Amino acid sequence: MGHALKRLTKRVALSATLIALGLVSAVSQAAFPDKPVTIVVPFGVGGSSDAQARVVAQALSKKWNQPVVVDNRPGGQTVIGTSLVAKSKPDGYTILYVAFAWISNQFLIKELPYKASDLSPITTLGTYPLALLVRSDVPANTVAEYIAYAKAQNRPMNFGISTIGASMHFAALEFSNQTGVPMVFPPYKSGSIGALNDLIGKQIDGIFEGAVFKPHADGGRVKALFMGLKDRMPGWDLPSATEVGLPNFDMTAWYGLMVPSATPNAIQEQLSADVRAVLAQPDVRERFAGLGIIPGGSSPKQFEAFLAKEHSKLGSFIERNRAQLSQ
């Protein structure tokens, strides 16, 4: 009887221990994140990508009650930052901010240090319509006047870009194709902010950028001539692409978040849900509007479908412009 009671007592104690361990495990899984999270931005500080990532990071930090750090890793056509995340521990604590170059690099760079399948889509952050910004001293106030001016210079126009294959690069190239204005595209390691500074300083001729630089247009430091959308964009009184005679101009920047594909599905789903929740907050939407960003918030499956569509669209664009992109 005594031995039986002891065995029963041991079994009860063992069961209690296993249950406790299971509860601890469940609690630890539900506690994500329980330490700082990093969003790697493969662009320089101060540009539109950096500004948007910081809005999201601040909102997530409040939601999670954990620090969310923006780590700028520019260079290598965004390959440096992308590779860092692709090779990071797949635990949800290192997130990649992705943009146009995520797709274009797959066509422009023969040997990437990662595979597209190494990263999984979490959600779209938003889209970012691009405007034509030119030097303040240019004797042109309309797109037609600028085209005439540019063609009369007997040299290609220097349009700054954040990196080869970025949205501002392809927007400028598409503008060149549709108008016949010759261009070259000096890349800036410091990103679009470096290109803007040189445009203000009259060191280059123009850039394609968004409403994050509207104050410089309002202040007369640059001229904004049109917004690359079919319809006018609320909040910035600029003619649309259709109004200036470019109805087929279709180059809008977009942004999203990805994590290493081996990240547990539960964490991927939580990240997606949490980011979408903060994107729906009125204060975040207001700050996005100030940056000229139309908020996103797609599911991982929707983002995956969007990326497939962009892959086809940009692949065709690159093939049509292979000669210029190879220079």
Order of alpha helices (4+ residues) and beta strands (2+ residues): alpha-beta-alpha-beta-alpha-beta-alpha-beta-beta-alpha-beta-alpha-beta-alpha-beta-alpha-beta-beta-alpha-alpha-beta-alpha-alpha
